[in-house]
Amino acid sequence: MKKLLFLSLLSFSQISISSETIISLDQVAAKVKESNFSVLENAQRVYQAKETINFSKRNLLPRLNFWNILKLPIDWASAIDIVQDLAPFLVPNNWFRVSQSNLFYLAQKEQYRALWANQVMTAKLLYINTLRDADFLNLLKIQKEQLQELVDIAETRVIFGDIPPQVVKFLKIRNLEVSEDIRSLENLVYEEVKSLSFLMGIPQEDKVLLESIDLPNVDELEPISFDTFIFRALDNAPEINQYDYIKEALNHTRKEVYFSFLGSSSTARGISGGTFDNVPIQDGLGFGLGSSLRISRSEKEILDINQKATSEVIKKSLYVLVNSFNSYVENIDNQNNRFELAKDNHQIIKTQLALGMNLDPIEMLESIQNLFDASVSLVNYKYDVVTTMEKVKRTIFNEDYSKIEGKLESVLRGANL
């Protein structure tokens, strides 16, 4: 059974009745996908995009516009308007809008996938960082106990005249500094837990308890290669895939330009976010056709540039992650040796003190600080490995990021409406 790391908030009295929620790192992704406010909002955006397809399809069916019928006996030129009402399916641009709506819907789903993946990674990294700070807090408390022991010894030696009184004052000052560090870090951990609760959609009244994680044995890890992950990262990236749908939708806008002389679409162009509202489409036959086509080609160039830039950003990120991970694996011996030397030095001084040898309290303080710094550095090193591995998983959409997102499907079925 995993050891529970209790990040209780006992020092902060709660007036309202609250419950305890125990969370493990494996549960974070499911909580974010089901309850994260940004994810839920974006799921509704995808739902709206899906409904836009139905709207565009239904716009192809005949409809009754009472005012156009009234105009018909007076102005027979209004018969053209009747075509839009009684036979909108005869207007080609209406069909193009249906295809566009479907493509925008698929692009919106890719954007949603990127959003929830980023939210999951943010929550998991915050979870890991909270555990890191909690471990840091525990090490600070151990250091405070060691400093208090040193203060007690120094006060005894002052009585016998072995050390001057200012040494005791110096040690007490350092002890108070550590107490203040503990207070500040407790507040930071409290804030991090509340932020994590918000990301997971847990009510702020609930007290969240985080399970600890098993830190990796970095000595047993092997270096990784960029080539192993790059193709999967690029193929699975929703940030890249969305551009394929958007560029295909742009092709339908160009078709609208060609067929504009047969009438404009009765579906508003801004219904899909106004993606191509900057491409002008004349209403009828005119001389703006060439300009509209050139603008649409320029728009495609912009999309190609953005897609390529996104690919390069992903590759750059993966290169940095692989390099960082390998540097951790290759240099773990330095961290281990530093910790062992600091621990041995501290143990030697403790042994000398137990044998009654005359030791300088400042030297003892330095050994305590060295052991603390080495301990924190080693723990941070292992947590850095964990966060780097998590970022690689997000980049290639592995583990939690490859699972089917069920909340969106329930929204698309209209379960929440």
C-alpha positions in Angstrom: 0.0 0.0 0.0 1.4 3.3 -0.9 2.3 5.7 1.8 -0.1 8.7 1.9 1.5 12.1 1.9 -1.0 14.1 4.0 -1.0 17.7 3.0 -3.6 18.6 5.6 -4.6 22.2 6.2 -5.1 21.9 10.0 -3.6 25.3 10.7 -6.3 26.9 8.6 -9.7 26.6 10.4 -12.6 25.8 8.1 -16.0 27.1 9.1 -17.9 25.1 6.5 -18.2 21.3 6.6 -15.7 19.8 4.3 -14.8 16.3 3.1 -11.5 14.6 2.4 -10.5 13.6 -1.1 -7.6 11.3 -1.6 -5.9 11.6 -5.0 -3.2 9.6 -6.7 -1.2 10.7 -9.7 -3.0 8.0 -11.8 -6.3 9.6 -11.0 -5.4 13.2 -12.0 -6.0 12.7 -15.7 -9.5 11.3 -15.2 -10.4 14.1 -12.8 -9.2 16.8 -15.2 -11.0 15.3 -18.2 -14.2 15.0 -16.3 -14.2 18.2 -14.2 -11.7 20.8 -15.4 -13.6 24.0 -16.2 -11.6 24.9 -19.3 -12.0 21.3 -20.7 -15.7 21.4 -20.0 -16.1 24.8 -21.7 -14.1 23.6 -24.8 -16.3 20.5 -25.0 -19.3 22.8 -25.4 -17.4 24.6 -28.2 -17.0 21.2 -30.0 -20.7 20.5 -29.4 -21.6 23.8 -31.0 -19.3 23.0 -34.0 -21.2 19.7 -34.4 -24.5 21.4 -34.2 -23.3 23.8 -36.9 -23.1 20.9 -39.3 -26.7 20.0 -38.6 -27.7 23.7 -39.1 -25.9 23.8 -42.4 -27.6 20.6 -43.6 -31.0 21.8 -42.6 -30.4 25.0 -44.4 -30.5 22.9 -47.6 -34.2 22.1 -47.0 -37.0 24.3 -48.2 -38.2 27.0 -45.8 -40.9 29.6 -45.7 -40.0 33.3 -45.8 -43.4 35.1 -45.6 -42.0 38.5 -46.6 -40.4 37.2 -49.8 -43.8 35.7 -50.8 -45.5 39.0 -50.2 -43.0 40.8 -52.5 -43.5 38.3 -55.3 -46.8 39.7 -56.8 -45.3 43.2 -56.7 -41.7 42.6 -57.9 -41.1 39.4 -60.0 -37.4 40.0 -59.6 -37.9 38.7 -56.0 -38.3 35.2 -57.6 -34.6 34.9 -57.1 -35.0 35.2 -53.4 -37.7 32.5 -53.5 -35.1 30.1 -54.9 -33.1 30.5 -51.7 -36.2 29.8 -49.7 -37.9 26.9 -51.6 -34.8 25.3 -53.2 -31.7 26.3 -51.2 -30.1 23.0 -52.2 -29.8 24.4 -55.7 -27.3 27.0 -54.5 -23.8 25.3 -54.6 -22.4 27.5 -51.9 -24.8 26.1 -49.4 -23.3 22.6 -50.0 -19.8 24.0 -49.6 -20.8 25.4 -46.2 -22.0 22.0 -45.1 -18.6 20.5 -46.0 -16.8 23.4 -44.3 -18.8 23.0 -41.1 -17.8 19.3 -41.0 -14.1 20.2 -41.4 -14.3 22.9 -38.8 -15.9 20.5 -36.4 -13.0 18.0 -36.9 -10.5 20.9 -36.4 -12.3 21.9 -33.2 -12.0 18.3 -31.9 -8.3 18.4 -32.5 -8.1 21.7 -30.6 -10.1 20.2 -27.8 -7.7 17.2 -27.7 -4.7 19.6 -27.4 -6.4 21.6 -24.7 -7.3 18.7 -22.4 -3.8 17.2 -22.9 -2.2 20.4 -21.8 -4.6 20.7 -18.8 -3.8 17.1 -17.8 0.0 17.7 -18.1 -0.3 21.0 -16.1 -2.2 19.2 -13.4 0.1 16.3 -13.2 3.2 18.5 -13.1 1.6 20.6 -10.4 0.9 17.4 -8.5 4.5 16.3 -8.8 5.8 19.8 -7.9 3.6 19.8 -4.8 5.1 16.5 -3.7 8.6 17.9 -4.4 7.8 21.0 -2.2 6.4 18.7 0.5 9.6 16.6 0.5 11.5 19.9 0.7 9.4 20.9 3.7 10.1 17.6 5.5 13.9 18.1 4.9 13.6 21.6 6.4 11.9 20.2 9.5 14.7 17.6 9.9 17.3 20.4 9.5 15.5 22.4 12.2 15.7 19.5 14.6 19.4 19.2 13.9 19.9 22.9 14.4 18.0 22.8 17.7 20.3 20.0 18.9 23.2 22.1 17.9 21.8 25.1 19.8 21.4 23.0 23.0 25.0 21.7 22.7 26.3 25.3 22.1 24.4 26.7 25.1 25.9 24.0 27.4 29.4 24.7 26.1 28.9 28.5 26.7 28.4 27.7 30.4 31.8 26.0 30.5 33.5 28.8 28.5 34.3 26.6 25.5 32.7 28.9 23.0 31.8 32.6 23.0 28.1 33.7 23.5 27.9 35.2 20.0 28.1 31.7 18.5 24.9 30.7 20.3 23.2 33.8 19.0 24.4 33.0 15.5 23.0 29.5 15.7 19.7 30.7 17.1 19.4 33.2 14.2 19.9 30.4 11.7 17.3 28.3 13.5 14.8 31.2 13.3 15.5 31.6 9.6 14.7 27.9 9.0 11.5 28.3 11.0 10.5 31.2 8.7 11.4 29.1 5.6 9.1 26.3 7.0 6.2 28.8 7.4 6.6 30.1 3.9 6.8 26.7 2.4 3.8 25.5 4.2 1.8 28.3 2.7 3.2 27.5 -0.7 2.2 23.9 -0.4 -1.3 25.0 0.8 -1.7 27.2 -2.3 -0.4 24.5 -4.7 -3.0 22.0 -3.3 -5.8 24.5 -3.8 -4.6 25.2 -7.3 -4.5 21.5 -8.0 -8.0 21.2 -6.6 -9.2 23.9 -9.0 -7.6 22.2 -12.0 -9.3 18.9 -11.1 -12.7 20.6 -10.5 -12.7 19.6 -6.8 -14.7 22.0 -4.5 -12.4 24.3 -2.6 -14.1 23.2 0.6 -12.8 19.7 0.3 -9.4 18.8 1.9 -7.2 17.1 -0.7 -4.7 14.5 0.3 -2.0 13.4 -2.2 -0.5 10.0 -2.4 3.3 10.0 -2.7 4.9 8.6 -5.9 7.8 6.2 -6.3 10.8 8.2 -7.5 12.8 6.5 -10.2 16.1 4.8 -9.7 18.0 7.0 -12.1 21.0 4.7 -12.1 19.0 2.0 -13.8 17.7 4.3 -16.6 19.1 4.3 -20.1 19.6 7.3 -22.5 16.8 7.8 -25.0 17.0 8.9 -28.7 15.2 11.7 -30.5 14.6 9.5 -33.5 12.6 7.1 -31.4 9.9 9.6 -30.6 9.8 12.3 -33.3 7.5 10.5 -35.9 5.0 9.6 -33.2 5.1 13.1 -31.8 4.4 14.7 -35.2 1.8 12.2 -36.3 -0.2 12.5 -33.1 0.0 16.2 -32.6 -3.5 17.7 -32.7 -1.8 21.2 -33.1 -0.5 20.0 -36.5 -3.5 17.9 -37.5 -6.0 20.7 -37.1 -4.3 22.6 -40.0 -5.1 19.8 -42.4 -8.8 20.2 -41.8 -8.6 24.0 -41.9 -6.7 24.0 -45.2 -9.3 21.6 -46.6 -12.0 23.9 -45.4 -10.2 26.8 -47.2 -10.6 24.8 -50.5 -14.4 25.0 -50.1 -14.1 28.8 -49.6 -12.3 29.0 -53.0 -15.1 27.0 -54.6 -17.6 29.5 -53.1 -15.7 32.2 -54.9 -16.1 30.4 -58.2 -19.8 29.8 -57.8 -20.7 33.1 -56.2 -22.6 34.2 -59.4 -25.2 31.5 -58.5 -25.9 33.1 -55.2 -24.3 33.3 -51.8 -24.7 30.8 -49.1 -27.6 31.4 -46.7 -25.4 30.2 -43.8 -23.4 33.0 -42.1 -19.7 32.7 -42.7 -19.0 33.6 -39.1 -20.9 30.6 -37.8 -17.6 28.7 -37.6 -15.7 31.4 -35.8 -15.2 33.6 -38.9 -12.0 31.6 -39.8 -12.0 32.9 -43.5 -14.0 36.1 -43.1 -10.9 37.9 -44.4 -11.4 36.2 -47.8 -13.9 38.5 -49.7 -16.7 36.8 -51.7 -18.6 39.0 -54.1 -22.4 38.6 -54.3 -22.9 37.8 -57.9 -20.8 38.0 -61.1 -18.1 40.7 -61.0 -14.5 41.6 -61.4 -13.3 40.7 -57.8 -12.9 37.0 -58.6 -9.2 37.2 -59.2 -8.5 39.2 -56.0 -10.5 36.8 -53.9 -8.6 33.8 -55.3 -5.2 35.4 -54.7 -6.3 36.3 -51.1 -7.3 32.6 -50.6 -4.0 31.4 -51.9 -2.2 33.8 -49.6 -4.3 32.5 -46.7 -3.2 28.9 -47.6 0.4 30.1 -47.5 -0.2 31.4 -44.0 -1.7 28.1 -42.9 1.3 26.2 -44.3 3.7 28.5 -42.5 1.9 28.1 -39.2 1.7 24.4 -39.6 5.5 24.1 -40.3 6.2 26.5 -37.4 4.2 24.3 -35.1 6.1 21.2 -36.3 9.4 22.9 -35.6 8.2 23.9 -32.1 7.3 20.3 -31.3 10.7 19.1 -32.6 12.6 21.8 -30.6 10.7 20.8 -27.5 11.4 17.1 -28.0 15.1 17.8 -28.6 15.4 19.7 -25.4 13.5 17.0 -23.4 15.6 14.2 -24.8 18.8 16.2 -24.1 17.7 17.0 -20.5 16.7 13.4 -19.8 20.0 12.0 -21.0 21.9 14.6 -19.0 20.1 13.4 -15.9 21.0 9.8 -16.6 24.6 10.5 -17.4 25.3 12.7 -14.4 23.4 10.9 -11.6 26.7 9.7 -10.1 27.7 13.3 -9.2 24.5 13.7 -7.2 24.9 10.4 -5.4 28.6 11.0 -4.6 27.8 14.5 -3.3 25.0 13.1 -1.0 27.2 10.3 0.3 30.1 12.6 1.0 27.9 15.1 2.9 26.2 12.3 4.8 29.6 10.7 5.8 31.0 14.1 6.8 28.0 14.8 9.0 28.2 11.3 10.6 31.9 11.8 11.4 31.2 15.1 13.1 28.3 13.5 15.1 30.6 10.7 16.2 33.3 13.1 17.3 30.7 15.1 19.2 29.5 11.9 20.9 33.0 11.1 22.0 33.3 14.5 23.6 35.8 16.0 21.2 36.1 19.8 21.0 34.3 20.9 17.8 33.6 24.3 16.4 29.8 24.7 16.3 30.1 26.7 13.0 31.8 23.6 11.5 28.9 21.5 12.8 26.4 24.0 11.3 28.2 23.8 7.9 28.0 20.0 7.9 24.3 20.1 8.6 23.8 22.7 5.8 25.9 20.6 3.4 23.8 17.5 4.1 20.6 19.4 3.7 21.7 20.9 0.3 22.9 17.6 -1.0 19.6 15.9 0.1 17.5 18.6 -1.6 19.6 18.5 -4.7 19.3 14.7 -5.0 15.5 14.7 -4.5 15.0 17.6 -7.0 17.2 15.7 -9.4 14.8 12.7 -9.3 11.7 14.9 -9.5 13.2 16.6 -12.6 13.5 13.2 -14.2 9.9 12.5 -13.5 8.7 15.8 -14.9 10.8 15.3 -18.0 9.4 11.9 -18.6 5.8 13.3 -18.2 6.5 16.0 -20.8 7.8 13.4 -23.2 4.6 11.4 -22.7 2.5 14.5 -23.5 4.6 15.2 -26.6 4.1 11.7 -28.1 0.6 11.2 -26.6 1.4 8.2 -24.5 -0.3 6.6 -21.5 -2.8 9.1 -20.0 -2.7 11.2 -23.1 -3.6 8.3 -25.4 -6.8 7.3 -23.6 -10.2 7.9 -25.1 -11.8 11.1 -23.8 -15.3 10.0 -22.7 -16.6 13.4 -21.4 -16.7 14.9 -24.9 -18.7 12.0 -26.3 -21.3 12.4 -23.6 -21.5 16.2 -24.4 -21.8 15.4 -28.2 -24.7 13.1 -27.5 -26.4 16.0 -25.7 -26.3 14.3 -22.3 -25.6 17.6 -20.5 -28.1 19.7 -22.4 
